[in-house]
Amino acid sequence: MSRREDWVSVFRTSTDYEADLVRDRLDDSGIPAVVLTQRDHAFNLTVGDLASVHVMVPPARADEAVALLDERMDEDELEAA
């Protein structure tokens, strides 16, 4: 987890749509979440630190958010199998 301002990053990806899906999943579970993108859209970089897209939550909800994402990802993997 990394910290930006008063929120912490609980998920990092290089695609905006994946971050949006994770944010929506957290929001649907009652955990406030925002997407912070560091992508340089002018050059459409998709690698390195300039391509990072973070899903951020309040520090008090970080452990709950990580647990929820781990749980949901396990369920998704089971459904795909």
Buried (B, 14 or more C-beta within 10 A) or exposed (E): BEEEEEBBBBBBBBEEEBBBBBBEBBEEBEBEBBBBBBBEEEEEBEEEEEBBBBBBBBEEBBEBBBEBBEEBEEEEEEEEE
